[in-house]
């Protein structure tokens, strides 16, 4: 699976991130759930990331933490 690149304007600066399709899909679901645009969500992630962590990595970790939280809240079958 090859990453797909998308460009966003964050704080007036144009940047691109590359993610695999499943990450884009979950990221869009999160944005929809929060009633914000994908660009706004990426901006939120960007504002909280560690200085030396790349934006694509930060987005992947954000998606991972979101899904882990969902699993913790899920009742066992």
mmCIF file of the N, C-alpha and C atoms, coordinates in Angstrom:
data_MODEL
# 
_entry.id   MODEL 
# 
loop_
_atom_site.group_PDB 
_atom_site.id 
_atom_site.type_symbol 
_atom_site.label_atom_id 
_atom_site.label_alt_id 
_atom_site.label_comp_id 
_atom_site.label_asym_id 
_atom_site.label_entity_id 
_atom_site.label_seq_id 
_atom_site.pdbx_PDB_ins_code 
_atom_site.Cartn_x 
_atom_site.Cartn_y 
_atom_site.Cartn_z 
_atom_site.occupancy 
_atom_site.B_iso_or_equiv 
_atom_site.pdbx_formal_charge 
_atom_site.auth_seq_id 
_atom_site.auth_comp_id 
_atom_site.auth_asym_id 
_atom_site.auth_atom_id 
_atom_site.pdbx_PDB_model_num 
ATOM 1   N N  . UNK A 1 1  ? 0.844   -1.169  0.000  1.00 0.00 ? 1  UNK A N  1 
ATOM 2   C CA . UNK A 1 1  ? 0.000   0.000   0.000  1.00 0.00 ? 1  UNK A CA 1 
ATOM 3   C C  . UNK A 1 1  ? 0.895   1.240   0.000  1.00 0.00 ? 1  UNK A C  1 
ATOM 4   N N  . UNK A 1 2  ? 0.695   2.072   -0.977 1.00 0.00 ? 2  UNK A N  1 
ATOM 5   C CA . UNK A 1 2  ? 1.513   3.277   -1.104 1.00 0.00 ? 2  UNK A CA 1 
ATOM 6   C C  . UNK A 1 2  ? 0.827   4.463   -0.444 1.00 0.00 ? 2  UNK A C  1 
ATOM 7   N N  . UNK A 1 3  ? 1.589   5.314   0.213  1.00 0.00 ? 3  UNK A N  1 
ATOM 8   C CA . UNK A 1 3  ? 1.004   6.508   0.835  1.00 0.00 ? 3  UNK A CA 1 
ATOM 9   C C  . UNK A 1 3  ? 0.453   7.471   -0.216 1.00 0.00 ? 3  UNK A C  1 
ATOM 10  N N  . UNK A 1 4  ? -0.582  8.195   0.182  1.00 0.00 ? 4  UNK A N  1 
ATOM 11  C CA . UNK A 1 4  ? -1.159  9.258   -0.649 1.00 0.00 ? 4  UNK A CA 1 
ATOM 12  C C  . UNK A 1 4  ? -0.800  10.591  -0.014 1.00 0.00 ? 4  UNK A C  1 
ATOM 13  N N  . UNK A 1 5  ? -0.388  11.521  -0.837 1.00 0.00 ? 5  UNK A N  1 
ATOM 14  C CA . UNK A 1 5  ? 0.022   12.833  -0.345 1.00 0.00 ? 5  UNK A CA 1 
ATOM 15  C C  . UNK A 1 5  ? -1.136  13.826  -0.472 1.00 0.00 ? 5  UNK A C  1 
ATOM 16  N N  . UNK A 1 6  ? -1.299  14.654  0.571  1.00 0.00 ? 6  UNK A N  1 
ATOM 17  C CA . UNK A 1 6  ? -2.276  15.744  0.549  1.00 0.00 ? 6  UNK A CA 1 
ATOM 18  C C  . UNK A 1 6  ? -1.607  16.993  1.089  1.00 0.00 ? 6  UNK A C  1 
ATOM 19  N N  . UNK A 1 7  ? -2.037  18.132  0.580  1.00 0.00 ? 7  UNK A N  1 
ATOM 20  C CA . UNK A 1 7  ? -1.489  19.409  1.029  1.00 0.00 ? 7  UNK A CA 1 
ATOM 21  C C  . UNK A 1 7  ? -2.511  20.166  1.852  1.00 0.00 ? 7  UNK A C  1 
ATOM 22  N N  . UNK A 1 8  ? -2.016  20.874  2.860  1.00 0.00 ? 8  UNK A N  1 
ATOM 23  C CA . UNK A 1 8  ? -2.855  21.675  3.741  1.00 0.00 ? 8  UNK A CA 1 
ATOM 24  C C  . UNK A 1 8  ? -2.166  23.001  4.011  1.00 0.00 ? 8  UNK A C  1 
ATOM 25  N N  . UNK A 1 9  ? -2.964  24.010  4.333  1.00 0.00 ? 9  UNK A N  1 
ATOM 26  C CA . UNK A 1 9  ? -2.426  25.277  4.824  1.00 0.00 ? 9  UNK A CA 1 
ATOM 27  C C  . UNK A 1 9  ? -2.616  25.271  6.333  1.00 0.00 ? 9  UNK A C  1 
ATOM 28  N N  . UNK A 1 10 ? -1.512  25.365  7.061  1.00 0.00 ? 10 UNK A N  1 
ATOM 29  C CA . UNK A 1 10 ? -1.545  25.379  8.518  1.00 0.00 ? 10 UNK A CA 1 
ATOM 30  C C  . UNK A 1 10 ? -0.879  26.668  8.977  1.00 0.00 ? 10 UNK A C  1 
ATOM 31  N N  . UNK A 1 11 ? -1.649  27.498  9.648  1.00 0.00 ? 11 UNK A N  1 
ATOM 32  C CA . UNK A 1 11 ? -1.148  28.804  10.116 1.00 0.00 ? 11 UNK A CA 1 
ATOM 33  C C  . UNK A 1 11 ? -0.544  29.591  8.960  1.00 0.00 ? 11 UNK A C  1 
ATOM 34  N N  . UNK A 1 12 ? -1.202  29.538  7.809  1.00 0.00 ? 12 UNK A N  1 
ATOM 35  C CA . UNK A 1 12 ? -0.752  30.284  6.648  1.00 0.00 ? 12 UNK A CA 1 
ATOM 36  C C  . UNK A 1 12 ? 0.427   29.678  5.906  1.00 0.00 ? 12 UNK A C  1 
ATOM 37  N N  . UNK A 1 13 ? 0.879   28.527  6.341  1.00 0.00 ? 13 UNK A N  1 
ATOM 38  C CA . UNK A 1 13 ? 2.017   27.855  5.714  1.00 0.00 ? 13 UNK A CA 1 
ATOM 39  C C  . UNK A 1 13 ? 1.533   26.582  5.034  1.00 0.00 ? 13 UNK A C  1 
ATOM 40  N N  . UNK A 1 14 ? 1.883   26.411  3.781  1.00 0.00 ? 14 UNK A N  1 
ATOM 41  C CA . UNK A 1 14 ? 1.473   25.229  3.021  1.00 0.00 ? 14 UNK A CA 1 
ATOM 42  C C  . UNK A 1 14 ? 2.387   24.057  3.365  1.00 0.00 ? 14 UNK A C  1 
ATOM 43  N N  . UNK A 1 15 ? 1.791   22.921  3.682  1.00 0.00 ? 15 UNK A N  1 
ATOM 44  C CA . UNK A 1 15 ? 2.570   21.725  3.999  1.00 0.00 ? 15 UNK A CA 1 
ATOM 45  C C  . UNK A 1 15 ? 1.874   20.499  3.426  1.00 0.00 ? 15 UNK A C  1 
ATOM 46  N N  . UNK A 1 16 ? 2.627   19.459  3.206  1.00 0.00 ? 16 UNK A N  1 
ATOM 47  C CA . UNK A 1 16 ? 2.071   18.208  2.676  1.00 0.00 ? 16 UNK A CA 1 
ATOM 48  C C  . UNK A 1 16 ? 2.370   17.076  3.637  1.00 0.00 ? 16 UNK A C  1 
ATOM 49  N N  . UNK A 1 17 ? 1.428   16.142  3.710  1.00 0.00 ? 17 UNK A N  1 
ATOM 50  C CA . UNK A 1 17 ? 1.674   14.929  4.477  1.00 0.00 ? 17 UNK A CA 1 
ATOM 51  C C  . UNK A 1 17 ? 1.286   13.729  3.631  1.00 0.00 ? 17 UNK A C  1 
ATOM 52  N N  . UNK A 1 18 ? 1.991   12.643  3.857  1.00 0.00 ? 18 UNK A N  1 
ATOM 53  C CA . UNK A 1 18 ? 1.737   11.394  3.139  1.00 0.00 ? 18 UNK A CA 1 
ATOM 54  C C  . UNK A 1 18 ? 1.292   10.342  4.137  1.00 0.00 ? 18 UNK A C  1 
ATOM 55  N N  . UNK A 1 19 ? 0.133   9.743   3.851  1.00 0.00 ? 19 UNK A N  1 
ATOM 56  C CA . UNK A 1 19 ? -0.417  8.691   4.704  1.00 0.00 ? 19 UNK A CA 1 
ATOM 57  C C  . UNK A 1 19 ? -1.004  7.596   3.832  1.00 0.00 ? 19 UNK A C  1 
ATOM 58  N N  . UNK A 1 20 ? -1.035  6.401   4.374  1.00 0.00 ? 20 UNK A N  1 
ATOM 59  C CA . UNK A 1 20 ? -1.706  5.298   3.706  1.00 0.00 ? 20 UNK A CA 1 
ATOM 60  C C  . UNK A 1 20 ? -3.217  5.528   3.780  1.00 0.00 ? 20 UNK A C  1 
ATOM 61  N N  . UNK A 1 21 ? -3.948  4.972   2.816  1.00 0.00 ? 21 UNK A N  1 
ATOM 62  C CA . UNK A 1 21 ? -5.393  5.188   2.705  1.00 0.00 ? 21 UNK A CA 1 
ATOM 63  C C  . UNK A 1 21 ? -6.162  4.914   3.997  1.00 0.00 ? 21 UNK A C  1 
ATOM 64  N N  . UNK A 1 22 ? -5.903  3.825   4.729  1.00 0.00 ? 22 UNK A N  1 
ATOM 65  C CA . UNK A 1 22 ? -6.666  3.613   5.966  1.00 0.00 ? 22 UNK A CA 1 
ATOM 66  C C  . UNK A 1 22 ? -6.500  4.748   6.980  1.00 0.00 ? 22 UNK A C  1 
ATOM 67  N N  . UNK A 1 23 ? -5.324  5.351   7.040  1.00 0.00 ? 23 UNK A N  1 
ATOM 68  C CA . UNK A 1 23 ? -5.127  6.483   7.949  1.00 0.00 ? 23 UNK A CA 1 
ATOM 69  C C  . UNK A 1 23 ? -5.952  7.685   7.499  1.00 0.00 ? 23 UNK A C  1 
ATOM 70  N N  . UNK A 1 24 ? -5.975  7.954   6.196  1.00 0.00 ? 24 UNK A N  1 
ATOM 71  C CA . UNK A 1 24 ? -6.802  9.051   5.685  1.00 0.00 ? 24 UNK A CA 1 
ATOM 72  C C  . UNK A 1 24 ? -8.271  8.805   6.006  1.00 0.00 ? 24 UNK A C  1 
ATOM 73  N N  . UNK A 1 25 ? -8.710  7.570   5.843  1.00 0.00 ? 25 UNK A N  1 
ATOM 74  C CA . UNK A 1 25 ? -10.120 7.251   6.092  1.00 0.00 ? 25 UNK A CA 1 
ATOM 75  C C  . UNK A 1 25 ? -10.507 7.478   7.548  1.00 0.00 ? 25 UNK A C  1 
ATOM 76  N N  . UNK A 1 26 ? -9.686  7.001   8.477  1.00 0.00 ? 26 UNK A N  1 
ATOM 77  C CA . UNK A 1 26 ? -9.996  7.179   9.902  1.00 0.00 ? 26 UNK A CA 1 
ATOM 78  C C  . UNK A 1 26 ? -9.864  8.646   10.286 1.00 0.00 ? 26 UNK A C  1 
ATOM 79  N N  . UNK A 1 27 ? -8.872  9.330   9.746  1.00 0.00 ? 27 UNK A N  1 
ATOM 80  C CA . UNK A 1 27 ? -8.706  10.752  10.043 1.00 0.00 ? 27 UNK A CA 1 
ATOM 81  C C  . UNK A 1 27 ? -9.946  11.537  9.612  1.00 0.00 ? 27 UNK A C  1 
ATOM 82  N N  . UNK A 1 28 ? -10.495 11.207  8.461  1.00 0.00 ? 28 UNK A N  1 
ATOM 83  C CA . UNK A 1 28 ? -11.723 11.865  7.976  1.00 0.00 ? 28 UNK A CA 1 
ATOM 84  C C  . UNK A 1 28 ? -12.895 11.550  8.898  1.00 0.00 ? 28 UNK A C  1 
ATOM 85  N N  . UNK A 1 29 ? -12.999 10.317  9.364  1.00 0.00 ? 29 UNK A N  1 
ATOM 86  C CA . UNK A 1 29 ? -14.061 9.948   10.309 1.00 0.00 ? 29 UNK A CA 1 
ATOM 87  C C  . UNK A 1 29 ? -13.949 10.753  11.596 1.00 0.00 ? 29 UNK A C  1 
ATOM 88  N N  . UNK A 1 30 ? -12.732 10.937  12.084 1.00 0.00 ? 30 UNK A N  1 
ATOM 89  C CA . UNK A 1 30 ? -12.519 11.716  13.305 1.00 0.00 ? 30 UNK A CA 1 
ATOM 90  C C  . UNK A 1 30 ? -12.942 13.165  13.074 1.00 0.00 ? 30 UNK A C  1 
ATOM 91  N N  . UNK A 1 31 ? -12.523 13.738  11.957 1.00 0.00 ? 31 UNK A N  1 
ATOM 92  C CA . UNK A 1 31 ? -12.894 15.123  11.637 1.00 0.00 ? 31 UNK A CA 1 
ATOM 93  C C  . UNK A 1 31 ? -14.409 15.260  11.543 1.00 0.00 ? 31 UNK A C  1 
ATOM 94  N N  . UNK A 1 32 ? -15.066 14.323  10.886 1.00 0.00 ? 32 UNK A N  1 
ATOM 95  C CA . UNK A 1 32 ? -16.528 14.358  10.769 1.00 0.00 ? 32 UNK A CA 1 
ATOM 96  C C  . UNK A 1 32 ? -17.184 14.276  12.137 1.00 0.00 ? 32 UNK A C  1 
ATOM 97  N N  . UNK A 1 33 ? -16.662 13.416  12.987 1.00 0.00 ? 33 UNK A N  1 
ATOM 98  C CA . UNK A 1 33 ? -17.208 13.242  14.332 1.00 0.00 ? 33 UNK A CA 1 
ATOM 99  C C  . UNK A 1 33 ? -17.061 14.519  15.166 1.00 0.00 ? 33 UNK A C  1 
ATOM 100 N N  . UNK A 1 34 ? -15.964 15.242  14.937 1.00 0.00 ? 34 UNK A N  1 
ATOM 101 C CA . UNK A 1 34 ? -15.709 16.487  15.664 1.00 0.00 ? 34 UNK A CA 1 
ATOM 102 C C  . UNK A 1 34 ? -16.365 17.693  14.987 1.00 0.00 ? 34 UNK A C  1 
ATOM 103 N N  . UNK A 1 35 ? -16.983 17.457  13.823 1.00 0.00 ? 35 UNK A N  1 
ATOM 104 C CA . UNK A 1 35 ? -17.630 18.520  13.037 1.00 0.00 ? 35 UNK A CA 1 
ATOM 105 C C  . UNK A 1 35 ? -16.640 19.615  12.637 1.00 0.00 ? 35 UNK A C  1 
ATOM 106 N N  . UNK A 1 36 ? -15.462 19.183  12.208 1.00 0.00 ? 36 UNK A N  1 
ATOM 107 C CA . UNK A 1 36 ? -14.453 20.113  11.713 1.00 0.00 ? 36 UNK A CA 1 
ATOM 108 C C  . UNK A 1 36 ? -13.893 19.575  10.403 1.00 0.00 ? 36 UNK A C  1 
ATOM 109 N N  . UNK A 1 37 ? -13.217 20.440  9.678  1.00 0.00 ? 37 UNK A N  1 
ATOM 110 C CA . UNK A 1 37 ? -12.617 20.009  8.412  1.00 0.00 ? 37 UNK A CA 1 
ATOM 111 C C  . UNK A 1 37 ? -11.369 19.173  8.675  1.00 0.00 ? 37 UNK A C  1 
ATOM 112 N N  . UNK A 1 38 ? -10.977 18.450  7.666  1.00 0.00 ? 38 UNK A N  1 
ATOM 113 C CA . UNK A 1 38 ? -9.749  17.664  7.748  1.00 0.00 ? 38 UNK A CA 1 
ATOM 114 C C  . UNK A 1 38 ? -8.556  18.591  7.993  1.00 0.00 ? 38 UNK A C  1 
ATOM 115 N N  . UNK A 1 39 ? -8.546  19.734  7.325  1.00 0.00 ? 39 UNK A N  1 
ATOM 116 C CA . UNK A 1 39 ? -7.460  20.703  7.511  1.00 0.00 ? 39 UNK A CA 1 
ATOM 117 C C  . UNK A 1 39 ? -7.415  21.214  8.946  1.00 0.00 ? 39 UNK A C  1 
ATOM 118 N N  . UNK A 1 40 ? -8.576  21.457  9.541  1.00 0.00 ? 40 UNK A N  1 
ATOM 119 C CA . UNK A 1 40 ? -8.619  21.927  10.930 1.00 0.00 ? 40 UNK A CA 1 
ATOM 120 C C  . UNK A 1 40 ? -8.088  20.858  11.879 1.00 0.00 ? 40 UNK A C  1 
ATOM 121 N N  . UNK A 1 41 ? -8.439  19.610  11.639 1.00 0.00 ? 41 UNK A N  1 
ATOM 122 C CA . UNK A 1 41 ? -7.946  18.524  12.485 1.00 0.00 ? 41 UNK A CA 1 
ATOM 123 C C  . UNK A 1 41 ? -6.429  18.377  12.351 1.00 0.00 ? 41 UNK A C  1 
ATOM 124 N N  . UNK A 1 42 ? -5.928  18.436  11.139 1.00 0.00 ? 42 UNK A N  1 
ATOM 125 C CA . UNK A 1 42 ? -4.480  18.359  10.934 1.00 0.00 ? 42 UNK A CA 1 
ATOM 126 C C  . UNK A 1 42 ? -3.799  19.544  11.630 1.00 0.00 ? 42 UNK A C  1 
ATOM 127 N N  . UNK A 1 43 ? -4.425  20.708  11.596 1.00 0.00 ? 43 UNK A N  1 
ATOM 128 C CA . UNK A 1 43 ? -3.887  21.867  12.302 1.00 0.00 ? 43 UNK A CA 1 
ATOM 129 C C  . UNK A 1 43 ? -3.832  21.651  13.803 1.00 0.00 ? 43 UNK A C  1 
ATOM 130 N N  . UNK A 1 44 ? -4.871  21.025  14.360 1.00 0.00 ? 44 UNK A N  1 
ATOM 131 C CA . UNK A 1 44 ? -4.884  20.706  15.796 1.00 0.00 ? 44 UNK A CA 1 
ATOM 132 C C  . UNK A 1 44 ? -3.741  19.748  16.140 1.00 0.00 ? 44 UNK A C  1 
ATOM 133 N N  . UNK A 1 45 ? -3.584  18.731  15.323 1.00 0.00 ? 45 UNK A N  1 
ATOM 134 C CA . UNK A 1 45 ? -2.522  17.752  15.559 1.00 0.00 ? 45 UNK A CA 1 
ATOM 135 C C  . UNK A 1 45 ? -1.164  18.441  15.468 1.00 0.00 ? 45 UNK A C  1 
ATOM 136 N N  . UNK A 1 46 ? -1.005  19.301  14.481 1.00 0.00 ? 46 UNK A N  1 
ATOM 137 C CA . UNK A 1 46 ? 0.248   20.022  14.301 1.00 0.00 ? 46 UNK A CA 1 
ATOM 138 C C  . UNK A 1 46 ? 0.580   20.886  15.518 1.00 0.00 ? 46 UNK A C  1 
ATOM 139 N N  . UNK A 1 47 ? -0.423  21.510  16.101 1.00 0.00 ? 47 UNK A N  1 
ATOM 140 C CA . UNK A 1 47 ? -0.173  22.424  17.221 1.00 0.00 ? 47 UNK A CA 1 
ATOM 141 C C  . UNK A 1 47 ? 0.221   21.700  18.505 1.00 0.00 ? 47 UNK A C  1 
ATOM 142 N N  . UNK A 1 48 ? -0.027  20.389  18.571 1.00 0.00 ? 48 UNK A N  1 
ATOM 143 C CA . UNK A 1 48 ? 0.293   19.649  19.795 1.00 0.00 ? 48 UNK A CA 1 
ATOM 144 C C  . UNK A 1 48 ? 1.464   18.680  19.634 1.00 0.00 ? 48 UNK A C  1 
ATOM 145 N N  . UNK A 1 49 ? 2.039   18.616  18.453 1.00 0.00 ? 49 UNK A N  1 
ATOM 146 C CA . UNK A 1 49 ? 3.108   17.632  18.235 1.00 0.00 ? 49 UNK A CA 1 
ATOM 147 C C  . UNK A 1 49 ? 4.434   18.095  18.811 1.00 0.00 ? 49 UNK A C  1 
ATOM 148 N N  . UNK A 1 50 ? 5.258   17.131  19.141 1.00 0.00 ? 50 UNK A N  1 
ATOM 149 C CA . UNK A 1 50 ? 6.608   17.417  19.637 1.00 0.00 ? 50 UNK A CA 1 
ATOM 150 C C  . UNK A 1 50 ? 7.442   18.016  18.505 1.00 0.00 ? 50 UNK A C  1 
ATOM 151 N N  . UNK A 1 51 ? 8.369   18.876  18.861 1.00 0.00 ? 51 UNK A N  1 
ATOM 152 C CA . UNK A 1 51 ? 9.171   19.602  17.867 1.00 0.00 ? 51 UNK A CA 1 
ATOM 153 C C  . UNK A 1 51 ? 9.855   18.713  16.840 1.00 0.00 ? 51 UNK A C  1 
ATOM 154 N N  . UNK A 1 52 ? 10.392  17.606  17.265 1.00 0.00 ? 52 UNK A N  1 
ATOM 155 C CA . UNK A 1 52 ? 11.186  16.780  16.348 1.00 0.00 ? 52 UNK A CA 1 
ATOM 156 C C  . UNK A 1 52 ? 10.381  15.668  15.686 1.00 0.00 ? 52 UNK A C  1 
ATOM 157 N N  . UNK A 1 53 ? 9.090   15.635  15.953 1.00 0.00 ? 53 UNK A N  1 
ATOM 158 C CA . UNK A 1 53 ? 8.241   14.605  15.359 1.00 0.00 ? 53 UNK A CA 1 
ATOM 159 C C  . UNK A 1 53 ? 7.638   15.147  14.072 1.00 0.00 ? 53 UNK A C  1 
ATOM 160 N N  . UNK A 1 54 ? 7.775   14.397  12.989 1.00 0.00 ? 54 UNK A N  1 
ATOM 161 C CA . UNK A 1 54 ? 7.207   14.821  11.718 1.00 0.00 ? 54 UNK A CA 1 
ATOM 162 C C  . UNK A 1 54 ? 5.682   14.828  11.766 1.00 0.00 ? 54 UNK A C  1 
ATOM 163 N N  . UNK A 1 55 ? 5.087   15.642  10.919 1.00 0.00 ? 55 UNK A N  1 
ATOM 164 C CA . UNK A 1 55 ? 3.631   15.765  10.923 1.00 0.00 ? 55 UNK A CA 1 
ATOM 165 C C  . UNK A 1 55 ? 2.953   14.455  10.527 1.00 0.00 ? 55 UNK A C  1 
ATOM 166 N N  . UNK A 1 56 ? 3.453   13.770  9.526  1.00 0.00 ? 56 UNK A N  1 
ATOM 167 C CA . UNK A 1 56 ? 2.846   12.490  9.124  1.00 0.00 ? 56 UNK A CA 1 
ATOM 168 C C  . UNK A 1 56 ? 2.886   11.487  10.271 1.00 0.00 ? 56 UNK A C  1 
ATOM 169 N N  . UNK A 1 57 ? 4.006   11.424  10.964 1.00 0.00 ? 57 UNK A N  1 
ATOM 170 C CA . UNK A 1 57 ? 4.125   10.529  12.121 1.00 0.00 ? 57 UNK A CA 1 
ATOM 171 C C  . UNK A 1 57 ? 3.145   10.933  13.206 1.00 0.00 ? 57 UNK A C  1 
ATOM 172 N N  . UNK A 1 58 ? 3.033   12.226  13.463 1.00 0.00 ? 58 UNK A N  1 
ATOM 173 C CA . UNK A 1 58 ? 2.106   12.710  14.490 1.00 0.00 ? 58 UNK A CA 1 
ATOM 174 C C  . UNK A 1 58 ? 0.661   12.361  14.153 1.00 0.00 ? 58 UNK A C  1 
ATOM 175 N N  . UNK A 1 59 ? 0.306   12.463  12.882 1.00 0.00 ? 59 UNK A N  1 
ATOM 176 C CA . UNK A 1 59 ? -1.057  12.114  12.463 1.00 0.00 ? 59 UNK A CA 1 
ATOM 177 C C  . UNK A 1 59 ? -1.294  10.619  12.661 1.00 0.00 ? 59 UNK A C  1 
ATOM 178 N N  . UNK A 1 60 ? -0.345  9.795   12.279 1.00 0.00 ? 60 UNK A N  1 
ATOM 179 C CA . UNK A 1 60 ? -0.496  8.344   12.474 1.00 0.00 ? 60 UNK A CA 1 
ATOM 180 C C  . UNK A 1 60 ? -0.665  8.012   13.956 1.00 0.00 ? 60 UNK A C  1 
ATOM 181 N N  . UNK A 1 61 ? 0.138   8.637   14.811 1.00 0.00 ? 61 UNK A N  1 
ATOM 182 C CA . UNK A 1 61 ? 0.037   8.389   16.252 1.00 0.00 ? 61 UNK A CA 1 
ATOM 183 C C  . UNK A 1 61 ? -1.297  8.874   16.805 1.00 0.00 ? 61 UNK A C  1 
ATOM 184 N N  . UNK A 1 62 ? -1.801  9.986   16.305 1.00 0.00 ? 62 UNK A N  1 
ATOM 185 C CA . UNK A 1 62 ? -3.100  10.509  16.720 1.00 0.00 ? 62 UNK A CA 1 
ATOM 186 C C  . UNK A 1 62 ? -4.204  9.509   16.376 1.00 0.00 ? 62 UNK A C  1 
ATOM 187 N N  . UNK A 1 63 ? -4.170  9.003   15.150 1.00 0.00 ? 63 UNK A N  1 
ATOM 188 C CA . UNK A 1 63 ? -5.164  8.012   14.717 1.00 0.00 ? 63 UNK A CA 1 
ATOM 189 C C  . UNK A 1 63 ? -5.056  6.755   15.577 1.00 0.00 ? 63 UNK A C  1 
ATOM 190 N N  . UNK A 1 64 ? -3.844  6.301   15.833 1.00 0.00 ? 64 UNK A N  1 
ATOM 191 C CA . UNK A 1 64 ? -3.640  5.122   16.673 1.00 0.00 ? 64 UNK A CA 1 
ATOM 192 C C  . UNK A 1 64 ? -4.230  5.335   18.065 1.00 0.00 ? 64 UNK A C  1 
ATOM 193 N N  . UNK A 1 65 ? -3.958  6.476   18.682 1.00 0.00 ? 65 UNK A N  1 
ATOM 194 C CA . UNK A 1 65 ? -4.491  6.756   20.017 1.00 0.00 ? 65 UNK A CA 1 
ATOM 195 C C  . UNK A 1 65 ? -6.014  6.840   20.008 1.00 0.00 ? 65 UNK A C  1 
ATOM 196 N N  . UNK A 1 66 ? -6.585  7.414   18.954 1.00 0.00 ? 66 UNK A N  1 
ATOM 197 C CA . UNK A 1 66 ? -8.039  7.482   18.816 1.00 0.00 ? 66 UNK A CA 1 
ATOM 198 C C  . UNK A 1 66 ? -8.635  6.078   18.785 1.00 0.00 ? 66 UNK A C  1 
ATOM 199 N N  . UNK A 1 67 ? -8.045  5.202   17.981 1.00 0.00 ? 67 UNK A N  1 
ATOM 200 C CA . UNK A 1 67 ? -8.560  3.836   17.861 1.00 0.00 ? 67 UNK A CA 1 
ATOM 201 C C  . UNK A 1 67 ? -8.349  3.041   19.145 1.00 0.00 ? 67 UNK A C  1 
ATOM 202 N N  . UNK A 1 68 ? -7.230  3.253   19.820 1.00 0.00 ? 68 UNK A N  1 
ATOM 203 C CA . UNK A 1 68 ? -6.992  2.576   21.105 1.00 0.00 ? 68 UNK A CA 1 
ATOM 204 C C  . UNK A 1 68 ? -8.032  3.007   22.133 1.00 0.00 ? 68 UNK A C  1 
ATOM 205 N N  . UNK A 1 69 ? -8.350  4.276   22.162 1.00 0.00 ? 69 UNK A N  1 
ATOM 206 C CA . UNK A 1 69 ? -9.366  4.775   23.094 1.00 0.00 ? 69 UNK A CA 1 
ATOM 207 C C  . UNK A 1 69 ? -10.716 4.130   22.793 1.00 0.00 ? 69 UNK A C  1 
ATOM 208 N N  . UNK A 1 70 ? -11.023 3.976   21.522 1.00 0.00 ? 70 UNK A N  1 
ATOM 209 C CA . UNK A 1 70 ? -12.275 3.318   21.138 1.00 0.00 ? 70 UNK A CA 1 
ATOM 210 C C  . UNK A 1 70 ? -12.307 1.875   21.627 1.00 0.00 ? 70 UNK A C  1 
ATOM 211 N N  . UNK A 1 71 ? -11.196 1.188   21.502 1.00 0.00 ? 71 UNK A N  1 
ATOM 212 C CA . UNK A 1 71 ? -11.131 -0.204  21.957 1.00 0.00 ? 71 UNK A CA 1 
ATOM 213 C C  . UNK A 1 71 ? -11.296 -0.308  23.466 1.00 0.00 ? 71 UNK A C  1 
ATOM 214 N N  . UNK A 1 72 ? -10.721 0.630   24.205 1.00 0.00 ? 72 UNK A N  1 
ATOM 215 C CA . UNK A 1 72 ? -10.858 0.619   25.668 1.00 0.00 ? 72 UNK A CA 1 
ATOM 216 C C  . UNK A 1 72 ? -12.311 0.815   26.086 1.00 0.00 ? 72 UNK A C  1 
ATOM 217 N N  . UNK A 1 73 ? -13.053 1.615   25.331 1.00 0.00 ? 73 UNK A N  1 
ATOM 218 C CA . UNK A 1 73 ? -14.446 1.918   25.663 1.00 0.00 ? 73 UNK A CA 1 
ATOM 219 C C  . UNK A 1 73 ? -15.422 0.853   25.191 1.00 0.00 ? 73 UNK A C  1 
ATOM 220 N N  . UNK A 1 74 ? -14.942 -0.093  24.436 1.00 0.00 ? 74 UNK A N  1 
ATOM 221 C CA . UNK A 1 74 ? -15.802 -1.111  23.832 1.00 0.00 ? 74 UNK A CA 1 
ATOM 222 C C  . UNK A 1 74 ? -16.043 -2.260  24.806 1.00 0.00 ? 74 UNK A C  1 
ATOM 223 N N  . UNK A 1 75 ? -17.299 -2.649  24.999 1.00 0.00 ? 75 UNK A N  1 
ATOM 224 C CA . UNK A 1 75 ? -17.564 -3.787  25.893 1.00 0.00 ? 75 UNK A CA 1 
ATOM 225 C C  . UNK A 1 75 ? -17.031 -5.090  25.296 1.00 0.00 ? 75 UNK A C  1 
ATOM 226 N N  . UNK A 1 76 ? -16.581 -5.967  26.158 1.00 0.00 ? 76 UNK A N  1 
ATOM 227 C CA . UNK A 1 76 ? -16.097 -7.266  25.694 1.00 0.00 ? 76 UNK A CA 1 
ATOM 228 C C  . UNK A 1 76 ? -17.261 -8.132  25.250 1.00 0.00 ? 76 UNK A C  1 
ATOM 229 N N  . UNK A 1 77 ? -17.042 -8.922  24.221 1.00 0.00 ? 77 UNK A N  1 
ATOM 230 C CA . UNK A 1 77 ? -18.112 -9.795  23.703 1.00 0.00 ? 77 UNK A CA 1 
ATOM 231 C C  . UNK A 1 77 ? -18.249 -11.023 24.562 1.00 0.00 ? 77 UNK A C  1 
# 
